[in-house]
Amino acid sequence: MTIPDNIERIISNIHDAQKKSGISQKVTTICVSKYHTVDEAWEVYQSGLRHFAENYSEGFLEKEAALPEDIVWHFIGSLQSRKVKEVINKIDYFHALDRLKLAKEIEKRANHPIKCFVQVNVSGEATKNGISPEEVLPFIEALQGYQKIRVVGLMTMAPAEAEESYLHTLFKTLRGLRDQVQKKAYQYAPCTELSMGMSGDYVIAVEEGATFLRIGSAFFTTR
Ligand SMILES: *Cc1c(COP(=O)(O)O)cnc(C)c1O
């Protein structure tokens, strides 16, 4: 399996999942390059992908400096407040907004509105970041008035080892929350997007309406 083979397989799996679900959302596939070199990321770029993600500021800054300028950059990791100023004006999307302290730091450091996903811990695992489902509406309401935060959607991470039926439930829950926020029609929080689905579960995420997939290892495994 080469990287182009992997990409072809991922794209065809996504098409099949969309056909099966009958949901015809636009799906953007993000290549999570965090465990891989600039050269490997470059190979994915050459196969046509333009959305890339990193989860640590060091890795992000290295890749962002080395790779072409037309890349759309996503930051998917929890960001320490003191690191915000290093990365915030170089990214297009931030997927891990989960506390007001971080929102305040973004408000202070960003020089344009940042497209943010609010991270939700749907599974309730203690090891996962994100706010609880009950907190989603109050949290987003508290973001009103932040000029630099635009809530474009919700993000979640599923447990690594989970039954298919549980994954369906989890992703459906995030979609329901997204719909609730979207209905409020807040100007600063259109909340139309769903960032969910990784290498092990992206097919199920697409079936449940994902619009941004964060896929890492499935691009790079060459076994
Ligand atoms: C690493 C990571 C991914 C990608 O994981 P894979 O299983 O390699 O596809 C997606 N989202 C987040 C937040 C991550 O940290």
PDBQT file of the ligand as one rigid body, heavy atoms in Angstrom, charges set to zero:
ROOT
HETATM    1  C1  LIG A 301      -4.438  12.024  15.914  1.00  0.00    +0.000 C 
HETATM    2  C2  LIG A 301      -5.790  12.598  15.805  1.00  0.00    +0.000 A 
HETATM    3  C3  LIG A 301      -6.622  12.218  14.744  1.00  0.00    +0.000 A 
HETATM    4  C4  LIG A 301      -6.248  11.191  13.690  1.00  0.00    +0.000 C 
HETATM    5  O1  LIG A 301      -6.126   9.914  14.242  1.00  0.00    +0.000 OA
HETATM    6  P1  LIG A 301      -5.963   8.606  13.315  1.00  0.00    +0.000 P 
HETATM    7  O2  LIG A 301      -6.527   7.528  14.147  1.00  0.00    +0.000 OA
HETATM    8  O3  LIG A 301      -4.501   8.452  13.072  1.00  0.00    +0.000 OA
HETATM    9  O4  LIG A 301      -6.739   8.813  12.067  1.00  0.00    +0.000 OA
HETATM   10  C5  LIG A 301      -7.862  12.848  14.664  1.00  0.00    +0.000 A 
HETATM   11  N1  LIG A 301      -8.262  13.775  15.572  1.00  0.00    +0.000 NA
HETATM   12  C6  LIG A 301      -7.486  14.151  16.598  1.00  0.00    +0.000 A 
HETATM   13  C7  LIG A 301      -7.981  15.169  17.554  1.00  0.00    +0.000 C 
HETATM   14  C8  LIG A 301      -6.219  13.576  16.759  1.00  0.00    +0.000 A 
HETATM   15  O5  LIG A 301      -5.455  13.952  17.782  1.00  0.00    +0.000 OA
ENDROOT
TORSDOF 0
